Amino acid sequence: MHQTSYTLLGVMSGTSLDGVDLAYVEFVKEDSWSYTILKSTTTAYSKEWVQRLEHAVALPAEELKSLDVEYTRYLGSIIKNFIDQNPIAHLDAVASHGHTILHRPEAGITYQIGNLPQLAGLVGELVICDFRVEDVALGGQGAPLVPIGDAMLFKRYAACLNIGGFANISYDDGARRVAYDICPTNIVLNTYARKLGFDFDKDGEIARAGRIDDEVLDQLNALDYYTRPAPKSLGLEWVQEQVFPILEASGLDAEDCIATFTEHMAAQIARHLRLSVAGKNSKSILITGGGAFNTYLIERISALSDLALNIPDAQTVEFKEALIFAFMGALRLRNTPNILSCVTGAPQDHCAGLVYSP
């Protein structure tokens, strides 16, 4: 007999490099699942960690292993501090995504650092982590993973859009769940914002003031990835190979790169939002992730899509991914599927996540 209530700590570090999100969540299973976020916070990365994680993709294998050990200790200290500083009466498990360094599923590679077995000892709790590796080993993309939570916790929406380091979408087409990465987002914008001395483009004001270069915009929109069918996913390697060369070769200053890329993001996102609601009575779109706070980007998506864009409370916007990794941990404890083959391309739904005891 399964439990009907679970409390887990979901931990997520995204490619936008803004920090580590932690969400302490209670889940209740009755006819359907419900959740309550009891406590949440983001621990921001120092400039040193931003630089190290940003450039880790180019590290030799031995140096990457060393970074993994160091990052696991660092992540363990963040999680332990959260547990010690908050009134947590009971914790079934810590469900941690880690931080993605390599993601080339077509080559059978995905690597999230911070998922070493010693993490459980460092935090003193049962740990569930490394959710992507099994799916890639089975031949799937290892991404996106959040659609299981979208389908079971946010099914009242016609589609769920998350704008983090990448924009990804999840929706039900009537026969199955469809989900994929749409395009890079903050992983590009934040890179150029940092050139200007900012962590990110607050409210999209840099983009609003910048100039959109139509020729560069056309080059970006013509990238081959956008014509490929799902399942598909993106990683930093693709951005470095396909996106940054176009922007750097353009000769545009950082402001105009941000303006042009923001328009590119809005166009790609709006196109896929329209596809996601085709033929549906409901046109309601849930938008989460840091990009939901980019006022100018949301204005452009709204103008280009003509759809109802719903931005929830700030806690849901910021911590939805950490919430869903906690939920995936609860499903792992029940040994029920937490990854959907229809969105990753794996041969079957399966229950993923390595489990380590303290």
N, C-alpha and C positions, 0 to 999 in steps of 0.2 A: 504494500500500500504506500503510495507516494504522500509526501507532506502536502499540505494545502497552503503553507506559508513559508516563505524563505526571506532571509535578509542577507544581502551580498554587497560588497564594495566593488563597484565597477571602476576600472582604471584605464584611461585612454590617452595616448600621446599621438597627435596628428601631424601630418606633413606640413602644416602651416607653421609649426614650431613655436606656437604661442605658450606652450607649457603642458603640464600633466593635469588632466581633468580627473577628479575623483567624485563619485556619486555613491552614497550609502543609501540603498534602496530596499524597501520591503515589497515583495510580490505576493499576491494572494490569488490562488486558483480556485474559482468556483465554477460557474458555467463557462466563464472565460477568464482570462488573466486581467488583473488590475495591478497598479503599482503606486507607490508613494515614495517620492524622493525625500528622505529624512534629513539629509545633510549633503552639501556639495561644495566643492571649492576647486580652484585652479591654482596650481603652483607654477609660477612663471619660470621659464628657463633664463638663466644668466646669459649674457652675450657670449661668454665662452662656450657654453653648451650649445647655443644656437649655431655657432660656427663649426663646432665639432660634428654635430649631427648633420649639418648642411653639407659637409664635405666628406662624410663617412663613406659614401657610395664609392669613392675612388681609393679607399684604403686597401692595401694588400691583405690577404686572408689572415695572417697572424696578427696584424695590428687591429683588424676588425674583431677578432676573437678577444683581444685584450680590452678593446672598447666595450664589448658586450659584458665582460666581467665587471668593469668599472661602472657601466650604466646600470647593471643589475643592482649593485650596491647602492648607487644613487637613488634609483627608483624605490628600492626597499626602504631607504631612510624616509623618503617622502610619504610612502604608505604607512609606515610605522608611526610617524609624527601625526598623521591624520587620525589614526586609531587611538593614539594616546591622548590627543587633545580634544576628542569628542566623546560624548556620553553614549558609547556603543555597548549596549547590554548584551547583544548576541550577534555573532557573525557566522553564517554558514560557510562562507568562502570569500576569498578575494578573486575576482575575475579580471585579469589584466591582459590588455592587447599587446603591450610593449610598444616599441617604436620601429617603424618600417625603415630599413636601410636599403634592402634590395628587393625588387619585385619584378621578376621576369617570368611569369607563369608559363609562357610559351616555351621556355627553356627548362621548366621544372624547378624554378628557383623562387623562393620567397624567404626573406630573413628579417625577423623582428627581434631586435636586441632587447634585453631586459627580461627574458623568459627562462633564465637558467634555473635549475632546481633549487639552488641556494636561496632564491627569493622567498620561499616558504619559511625557511629558518630565520631570515632577516625580519620578516613581519610577524612571525609567530602564529600564523594562521594557515589553514588549507588554502592552496593557491591553484587556480585553474587558468591556464595561459596557452600561448602559441596556438591560437585557433585556426590559423590559415594553412599550416604545413600539411595537414592530412588531406585537405581538399586538393592542393596542388599535386601531391603525390598520387592522388586518384585521377589526375588529368584535368582538374578544374582550374579556374582562375584564382581561387583562394580569395576572391572578392567578387562583388561586395558581400559583406556579412550581415549588415544591419537589416536587410529586408525581412528576416525572420521576425524581428521586433516590430517592423512596420506592419507586417501582416497580422500580428497577434495583439499588438498594443495600440496601434494607430489606424485601424482598418476603416474608421469612419471617413477618412480622407480619400479623395480620388487618386491622389499621388502624394508621395513624400519626397521632398527635395532637400538634400543637405549640402550646404556650401561651406566646405572646409578648405583643406589644401587642394582638393579636387571637388567638383560638383558631381554628385551622384543622385540618381532618381530611382524610385521604387514604386510600382503600381500593379494592380491586378487587371489583366486584360480580359477577364471573364473565364479563362481556362487555366491560368497559372499566374504566378508572380513573375513580373519582369523587372529586372534591375541591372544597372550598369553605370560606369563612370561616364559622364557627359563630356567634361573637359577639365583642364587644369584651371584653378582659380587662385586662391590665396597663396599657393606655392609660388606663383609668378608675381602677383601683386606685391606680396610682402618683400620679395627679393629687391624689387625696384624702390619700394618705400624705404627700405633700409639704406639704399644709396643716398637718399635724401635726409637721412638721420631720423626716420620714424620707424616704429615697429610695424605699422600697417597704415593703410589709407583710411583714416577715421572719417566715417560717414560718406566716403567716396568723394571727399572735397578735392583731392588732387586730380582725380579723374574728371570731375565736373569742370575744373578750370583748365584742363589740358586740351590738346588738339588731337582729334581722331584722324589718323592717316589711312585713307581709303585703300591705298595700294597694299599696305602692310595688313590691313584688316582682311582684304581678299586672300592674301597668302595664308593667313592663319585659318580662315574658314575653309580653305581648300585642302587642308591636311588630310591625309588618307584615313586616319583613324575614324574620322567622322562619317565615313561611308561604310564602315565595317558593321556587320550585324552583331547584336549581343548573342552570347555572353562576351563581355570585354571589360578590361580594366586598365588603369593607367598607373605609372610609377614615375619617380623622379628621373629615372634614366631616360624615359621617353621625352620628358620635358627638356632635358639637357640636349638631347639629340635633335629634336624637332622644333621646339618653340624658341628657346633662347637664341639659336643661330639666326632666326628670322628677325627677332627684335634687335639683336646686336648689329646685324648687317644693315639695318634700316638707317642707322645714324640718328635715330630719334633720341631726344633727351629723356630722362627718367619719367618726367611728368607726362610726356606724350606717349611713352610706352604704356604707362598706367592707363591713360585715357583710351588708347586704342585697344589694349587687351581687355579692359572692362567692357567695351562695346562688343568685342568678340565673345566674351563670356555671356553677356546678356542675349546675344543673338542665338548662340548655341542652346542655352538653357531654355529660352522661350520656344524654340522649335520643338524641343523634346517635351516640354510641358503640354504643348498643343496636341502632340501625338498621344500623350498619356491619358488625356481626357476625351479623346475622340469617341463619339457614340455613347458617352455616359451622361446620365442625368445630373450627377454631381460634378461640378467643376472646381471643387475646393482643393487647394494645394497647401500642404503644410510645409513651411520653410524653416529649417533650423541650421545650426552651424554659425560660425563667426560672420560669414557673408550676409546673414540675415540682418546684421546691424549696419551694413553698407547701404545707406539710404539711397544714394545715387544709383547703385546697381539694381536695387529693388524697383526703383522708378523705371529704369530702362527695361527690365524684364516685364514689368506690368504693361508698359506701353507696347512692347513688341508681341506680347502673348494675349493681352486682353482677357486675362483670367483673374479669378479671385485668389489672391495670395494671402495666406493666413500665417502671420508670425505670432507664435504663442508667447507665454510668459518667458522672461529672460532665463529662468532656470532650465526650462525645456529647450530653449534655443541653444544654450551653451553646453548642456550636459546630456543631450539625447543619445549621443554615441556611447558615452560612459554608462548610461542607463541600460542601453541595449547589450553591451558586453556583460553587464551584471546579469541581465536576463538570459543571455546565452549560457552563463555559468549556472544559473538555476536549472535550465534545461539539461545541462551536462550532469548535474547532480541526479536528475531523474532518468538519465540515460535515454533521453528522447531526442530526436533530430533537432539540431540547432543550426544546420546549414542546408540551404535549399539548392538542390542540384539544378533546378530550372534557371537559377540566376548565375551560378558559378560555372555550369557546364560539366560538373562532375557526373559520373554515371548514376549516382543515386543520392538521395538525401542521406545525411549521416550526422552523427553526434561527435563533435570535435572538441578538442581542448585537452592538453596534458594536465594531469592532476599530481600535485606535489604536496606531501605532508610536512609539517614543520619538524 
